[in-house]
Amino acid sequence: MNLKKLLKTLKLNESRLSMFLGVFVIAIAAIMVLRNFRKTVNDNTTLTNEQVTQTSSETSILTHKVEKGESLWTIAEKYYKSGYKWVDIAKANKILNSNSIEKNQELVIPTLEPIAKADTLGDSIISNKDEATNSISGANYTVQKDDNLWKIAVRAYGDGYQWVKISRENKLTHPGLIHPGNVLTLPR
């Protein structure tokens, strides 16, 4: 008899019970997401002693142990502040398929030499000396004749791929179309 009474009580309170269980599931999911986010942030900002291996007194080789959810792009962003450098990591580790890295895999992080950067048309090279003399240090920049976002990003940040930051900051709907006299805000 008690079983029938219990089942009847549960049936009457079914909507409340369902709501309670739904809130419980959402709370657990939120906790898991926050923990994963914190772990990702900590992993991206802290280098552990295990990641640096001393091979001789003069040379040190930086290694990285792949964590769950990492890609060559995210690893390159972590070490070089540019995901485009993933190619150099793949080459140093003789990785033919960039999707083939696995959790706990040890990757060598190569030391990269600074290279001259090409403009968007690829027809001229800006030397490091030219960048230093024409660098942009202010928060605003007035567009000059023959400027484009790539050239401005190279002069402002030393990396042409940062043109996207300038475009977003200035809410440019057509980033390839800037005119002399336009004043751009350069995010710092």
C-alpha positions as a Python dict, from the first residue, in 0.01 Angstrom:
ca = {
    (1, 'M'): (0, 0, 0),
    (2, 'N'): (283, 239, 78),
    (3, 'L'): (430, 188, -267),
    (4, 'K'): (105, 297, -435),
    (5, 'K'): (91, 605, -214),
    (6, 'L'): (455, 693, -291),
    (7, 'L'): (400, 654, -666),
    (8, 'K'): (88, 868, -652),
    (9, 'T'): (277, 1142, -462),
    (10, 'L'): (560, 1133, -716),
    (11, 'K'): (311, 1156, -1002),
    (12, 'L'): (148, 1463, -847),
    (13, 'N'): (485, 1634, -798),
    (14, 'E'): (633, 1527, -1133),
    (15, 'S'): (667, 1882, -1271),
    (16, 'R'): (848, 2006, -959),
    (17, 'L'): (1077, 1705, -962),
    (18, 'S'): (1156, 1756, -1331),
    (19, 'M'): (1236, 2123, -1272),
    (20, 'F'): (1465, 2036, -980),
    (21, 'L'): (1652, 1775, -1184),
    (22, 'G'): (1686, 2018, -1477),
    (23, 'V'): (1835, 2288, -1253),
    (24, 'F'): (2071, 2028, -1103),
    (25, 'V'): (2194, 1915, -1447),
    (26, 'I'): (2246, 2275, -1563),
    (27, 'A'): (2441, 2356, -1245),
    (28, 'I'): (2669, 2055, -1292),
    (29, 'A'): (2727, 2146, -1659),
    (30, 'A'): (2812, 2507, -1563),
    (31, 'I'): (3062, 2389, -1303),
    (32, 'M'): (3231, 2159, -1556),
    (33, 'V'): (3254, 2439, -1816),
    (34, 'L'): (3405, 2680, -1562),
    (35, 'R'): (3662, 2425, -1448),
    (36, 'N'): (3760, 2351, -1808),
    (37, 'F'): (3784, 2724, -1885),
    (38, 'R'): (4006, 2790, -1581),
    (39, 'K'): (4230, 2497, -1671),
    (40, 'T'): (4260, 2623, -2029),
    (41, 'V'): (4345, 2977, -1915),
    (42, 'N'): (4605, 2847, -1669),
    (43, 'D'): (4756, 2615, -1930),
    (44, 'N'): (4783, 2899, -2180),
    (45, 'T'): (4953, 3140, -1940),
    (46, 'T'): (5189, 2921, -1742),
    (47, 'L'): (5487, 2729, -1867),
    (48, 'T'): (5588, 2441, -1642),
    (49, 'N'): (5941, 2332, -1566),
    (50, 'E'): (5872, 2008, -1754),
    (51, 'Q'): (5832, 2203, -2076),
    (52, 'V'): (6191, 2325, -2079),
    (53, 'T'): (6457, 2056, -2116),
    (54, 'Q'): (6825, 2144, -2090),
    (55, 'T'): (7029, 1958, -2356),
    (56, 'S'): (7360, 2133, -2298),
    (57, 'S'): (7492, 2426, -2102),
    (58, 'E'): (7463, 2651, -2410),
    (59, 'T'): (7144, 2529, -2579),
    (60, 'S'): (6799, 2465, -2440),
    (61, 'I'): (6518, 2302, -2632),
    (62, 'L'): (6167, 2401, -2544),
    (63, 'T'): (5917, 2116, -2549),
    (64, 'H'): (5542, 2110, -2502),
    (65, 'K'): (5324, 1826, -2379),
    (66, 'V'): (4996, 1832, -2573),
    (67, 'E'): (4686, 1873, -2357),
    (68, 'K'): (4334, 1760, -2445),
    (69, 'G'): (4169, 1995, -2694),
    (70, 'E'): (4490, 2162, -2811),
    (71, 'S'): (4583, 2205, -3176),
    (72, 'L'): (4901, 2316, -3344),
    (73, 'W'): (4734, 2655, -3394),
    (74, 'T'): (4661, 2707, -3022),
    (75, 'I'): (5009, 2589, -2928),
    (76, 'A'): (5164, 2835, -3176),
    (77, 'E'): (4951, 3115, -3030),
    (78, 'K'): (5076, 3024, -2683),
    (79, 'Y'): (5446, 3037, -2770),
    (80, 'Y'): (5464, 3282, -3060),
    (81, 'K'): (5150, 3495, -3014),
    (82, 'S'): (5054, 3396, -3369),
    (83, 'G'): (4867, 3083, -3473),
    (84, 'Y'): (5017, 3107, -3820),
    (85, 'K'): (5346, 2974, -3678),
    (86, 'W'): (5189, 2627, -3640),
    (87, 'V'): (5363, 2536, -3966),
    (88, 'D'): (5704, 2581, -3801),
    (89, 'I'): (5605, 2354, -3511),
    (90, 'A'): (5478, 2091, -3756),
    (91, 'K'): (5800, 2110, -3959),
    (92, 'A'): (6024, 2082, -3649),
    (93, 'N'): (5833, 1771, -3536),
    (94, 'K'): (5799, 1619, -3886),
    (95, 'I'): (5418, 1625, -3861),
    (96, 'L'): (5256, 1572, -4200),
    (97, 'N'): (4893, 1586, -4083),
    (98, 'S'): (4823, 1875, -3846),
    (99, 'N'): (4519, 1691, -3707),
    (100, 'S'): (4727, 1395, -3595),
    (101, 'I'): (4861, 1531, -3265),
    (102, 'E'): (4749, 1345, -2954),
    (103, 'K'): (4716, 1418, -2584),
    (104, 'N'): (5047, 1377, -2393),
    (105, 'Q'): (5251, 1392, -2715),
    (106, 'E'): (5582, 1577, -2668),
    (107, 'L'): (5641, 1849, -2927),
    (108, 'V'): (5962, 2043, -2984),
    (109, 'I'): (5895, 2418, -2995),
    (110, 'P'): (6157, 2563, -3233),
    (111, 'T'): (6329, 2894, -3174),
    (112, 'L'): (6236, 3110, -3470),
    (113, 'E'): (6454, 3377, -3619),
    (114, 'P'): (6282, 3706, -3701),
    (115, 'I'): (6219, 3734, -4073),
    (116, 'A'): (6139, 4028, -4294),
    (117, 'K'): (5768, 4067, -4357),
    (118, 'A'): (5614, 4105, -4702),
    (119, 'D'): (5339, 4355, -4779),
    (120, 'T'): (4995, 4236, -4895),
    (121, 'L'): (5090, 4226, -5261),
    (122, 'G'): (5403, 4031, -5182),
    (123, 'D'): (5612, 4246, -5417),
    (124, 'S'): (5824, 4432, -5163),
    (125, 'I'): (5997, 4334, -4841),
    (126, 'I'): (6005, 4567, -4543),
    (127, 'S'): (6334, 4531, -4362),
    (128, 'N'): (6359, 4544, -3984),
    (129, 'K'): (6551, 4872, -4016),
    (130, 'D'): (6270, 5031, -4218),
    (131, 'E'): (6013, 4907, -3967),
    (132, 'A'): (6201, 5067, -3679),
    (133, 'T'): (6233, 5405, -3851),
    (134, 'N'): (5870, 5408, -3972),
    (135, 'S'): (5710, 5245, -3669),
    (136, 'I'): (5379, 5373, -3537),
    (137, 'S'): (5359, 5408, -3160),
    (138, 'G'): (5049, 5620, -3102),
    (139, 'A'): (4691, 5513, -3037),
    (140, 'N'): (4569, 5685, -3355),
    (141, 'Y'): (4707, 5692, -3708),
    (142, 'T'): (4616, 5907, -4007),
    (143, 'V'): (4617, 5705, -4329),
    (144, 'Q'): (4875, 5818, -4587),
    (145, 'K'): (4883, 5765, -4963),
    (146, 'D'): (4960, 5399, -5059),
    (147, 'D'): (4881, 5272, -4706),
    (148, 'N'): (4684, 4956, -4643),
    (149, 'L'): (4594, 4779, -4319),
    (150, 'W'): (4873, 4523, -4361),
    (151, 'K'): (5143, 4793, -4388),
    (152, 'I'): (4996, 4983, -4095),
    (153, 'A'): (4987, 4666, -3882),
    (154, 'V'): (5350, 4588, -3967),
    (155, 'R'): (5455, 4937, -3862),
    (156, 'A'): (5235, 4943, -3550),
    (157, 'Y'): (5276, 4585, -3423),
    (158, 'G'): (5557, 4430, -3627),
    (159, 'D'): (5309, 4171, -3761),
    (160, 'G'): (5096, 4227, -4069),
    (161, 'Y'): (4842, 3967, -3961),
    (162, 'Q'): (4734, 4208, -3687),
    (163, 'W'): (4547, 4412, -3948),
    (164, 'V'): (4235, 4229, -3829),
    (165, 'K'): (4260, 4402, -3488),
    (166, 'I'): (4269, 4743, -3657),
    (167, 'S'): (3974, 4653, -3878),
    (168, 'R'): (3764, 4531, -3583),
    (169, 'E'): (3853, 4828, -3362),
    (170, 'N'): (3747, 5072, -3633),
    (171, 'K'): (3441, 4865, -3738),
    (172, 'L'): (3551, 4870, -4102),
    (173, 'T'): (3294, 4704, -4327),
    (174, 'H'): (3540, 4705, -4621),
    (175, 'P'): (3892, 4669, -4473),
    (176, 'G'): (4054, 4684, -4816),
    (177, 'L'): (3913, 5031, -4872),
    (178, 'I'): (4083, 5301, -4667),
    (179, 'H'): (4159, 5652, -4787),
    (180, 'P'): (4434, 5905, -4714),
    (181, 'G'): (4318, 6126, -4431),
    (182, 'N'): (4117, 5856, -4252),
    (183, 'V'): (4206, 5846, -3881),
    (184, 'L'): (4232, 5489, -3745),
    (185, 'T'): (4234, 5385, -3381),
    (186, 'L'): (4513, 5135, -3311),
    (187, 'P'): (4429, 4903, -3023),
    (188, 'R'): (4719, 4867, -2779),
}
